[in-house]
Amino acid sequence: MATEDAAPPPERTPRLKANAIGFVDALVIGLNSTSPAYSLAAVIGPIVALAGIYAPGVMFASFVPMLLIASAFYYLNKVDQDCGTTFSWVTRAMGPWAGWLGGWAIAMTGVLVVGSLADVAVSFGLLAAGLDGWVDNSFVRQLLTVLLILVMTAVCVIGTELSAKVQNVLILAQVACLLVFVGVALYRVYAGTSAYDSVEPALGWLNPFGAGGAALTGGLLLGVFIYWGWESAVNLTEEVEDSATAPGRAGLWSTVILLVTYVSVGFAVVGYAGPAFLAENAGEEEFLFAQLATDVLGGWDWVLLLAVATSAVASTQTTIIPASRTALSMARRRALPTHYGHVSPRFRTPDVSTWWVAGIAIAWYLVVNQISANALLDSLTALSLLIAFYYALTGVACAVYHRRHLTESVHNFLLIGLGPLVGAGLLTWLLVRSVADMSDPANSYSGTSWFGLGPPLVIGIGIALTGVIVMIVWRLRSPAFWRERPGVADPDLVRRKER
């Protein structure tokens, strides 16, 4: 239990707008946070290069740890509807030090990725409009990227309802475009009109072990990125109707819908282009998708380009949500300065933390771009370290917080204890493998060495060390939060029936 001075007085406690959105809105936001079209565009080439025709199977295998961690989010949200999610839950289960680091990891993922998402949104939007020359003009592209971040941040601040409405439109456009691409690509495969050495899809492609263990390991590392983001639905728990169960269900369903989407596109891309072509062009990253759009759709290639653009626009907005809500939650518990916990009296959203996240993300984007375009990609690679860390931490926290209730039923043991722990174990293993891979400079986008290590690992270590320093400094300045002590889940909340 926390001591009385560990939390701000009731009259100073910020309150977000309750019941602002429903289950479907939360589900859409969770889906858009993963940026399905952009994620596919970014990793489909590298995954095929690793796994060949078994790429859909690797995408399926990547789904397993995500589903197990989504289960942890669901059951932790049932007993604690706090917008800080991992920060709040880990603090309750394992203490303030671990909780603070979990919150820091979530906040930093937003900082690292927002600029890149907005950049992709601008680039693909310009390509869809036929303004290819603007894409190559770094000043114009970066200016438009900053403007897009500011607009999306304003939408987040104005209100959760507006955010949800924007997201609903973007997900419809994104899914419709992807379905058109999948349908036309598969039609051309079976009609024999593909421009490449196409291969007819087979159920055997779903075997994740078909290409060997090394390919599966590398694919799982990429899979952490393509599934990441669904938990944004749970970060909105204080603003969602039926907050005890709806956000968690939205997170679970997000992972399932993403699985179907990714596997479908995987079959279409591998079948149409063939593994040889995709492996040869894996280094082209998301622009490989642009080339396939032209080949598959001809003059209608703007359809897929628009899908990637809208996907990145949507994710630019929704990725700000976890970071800003986590900062709000941390400020409420005095784990950060209290001004980060300010809630707009008019819009009832965390305006200060939202603008701070956007401002730091813009600064990061502009500074890293001055180093090189590859440095921005290396910073994205470092994301997998932070994601695996706080996901694994959440899985462990679920089992620890419910430890006195795990033997009450087989359901509790499997879904609240064993499942989240297995998910956490898989992600910890992937974290260790990521560190090993990133230590070799040859595995980075830039291929250069920073302090004898790969740039992504240096970025990851730098963020971790910065977090530890900030935590210690704030502990010395404001020790109230660190007086909190770990506890266990309320048995009445654990046994609560779902509505």
Phi, psi and omega in degrees: 000147178276149175287164188296329183271009179278348180233150180293156178303151184307322184288344180260355182289119181294144178234125175280169184284111182288149176055033181287328181223165180255186183301314183297319178298317179296320178298315180297317179296320177298319178294314183293332179296330178283344181052065187307311183295317179294318180300317177297316180298325185283328190242351185298321178296306179301321180295318178293324177299326180279315191249352181062227182291349181270014179303317177301325178293322177294321177297324177293317180296324179296336180292330187299305179297329178294319179296319180294321178286327175298326175297320177297317178299319182298311185284330175288323178294329179299327184259351180205098180272076181243132183295348178280353179039250186309316180303309183293315184293316180293323177299314180295323186271323191233359176105166188292328182295310179295320180298318181297316181294324176297318178296319178299317181299317179297314181299320183287332176298320177298317180298319184289326193257337186302314181298319180294319179299314180296323178298316178295319179301315180294315183298311181288329175296318178293321178296319179296329180272000180080016181261056184301324181297328179292329180297323182281348179271102187299324181295312181297315182297317181290324177297313179296326179296314179297317179298319179296317178300317180296319180294315180294326177293319178299320178298319178297321183286320184300326175162150180294326179297316178296318178302315181297318180297317178297318181295322179300317179294316183293321181290324178297315179297319183293310182295318180300316180295318179295319179296320177299315180299312181299314182299312182292318181298313180293323177301316182290330176297309183285337178275351180074026182251016178293148179280357183234185177278080184290159180226130179291131182301150178219150180299334179299340179295343181280359178282109184289344182263004185299326183263004179101163184295322182296319179295321180295317180298311179297321178294323178295324177299318177289327180297328177303322181287316188288336179266344184297139174122342183300336184287356175303329177299324182281332175296341178267014188306325181285348183247002184256141175298145182055057190296339182286331184234326186300314180298319179295319177296322178298319177296316179298312181293329177301315182296322180293314180296322177297320178303310181299317180297311184295316181295321179298311180293324178301314177299316183295314183292312181295318180296317185287309187272335183081145185295329182296312180296316182295321179294320180294332184248021183299328182290350181284349179054228189292338182285348170298323178296323179296320178295317179295326178300317179294318182292319184282315190257352179062232180293350177263020182298340179297341180298310180287323176300320178294324178299314180294319180298312181293326177298313181291323176299313180299315182289330175303318180288310187288334179291337177290332186298306181300318181296316182290320179292324178295317177298320177300312181298318179295321179293322179297328181267006181065028173272349173221165176307142189296337182293340175289346179266008181293136177244132181300123179299329182279311187262344181056046173233159181284080188295316184296309182295326180295313179292326177296315178301314180297316182298315180293321179297319178297315180299316179299314181301313183290319181293313182295326177295332178290333177288303175180161176295327179292330178297325177295319178294324177295325178293328175292322178299324179295342179303322185300329178294312181292319181297310180299324181296307186281335172294312180297320179299320179294319178300316178295317181300324180299311180293319182293316183292329180260015191304329182278356184241359186291332182266007180287335180198160176297323178304309181298317183297315185281313189270333182258333182254289187296313182303304178301325179292321177296316177301317178296321179296316178299317181289326176295319176299316178295325178297316179296317179296322179298316180300317180297316181293318184287344179291338179271114180304334181294339181273000179271165179294321183280336181071011181259168181250131172246112180058031179083003181236169175290142180307319180300320180291321178297318178298315180298315179296320180298318179295319180296314180294321177300318179298317179297318180296313179299319180298315181294317179299315181290328175299321180287325182280323184219087188281358187304313183299324185283001174274351178294148181237147179299154179221197178231161182292143176295123182300327179294323179287324179297322185270000182301132180285143176290143181283000000 
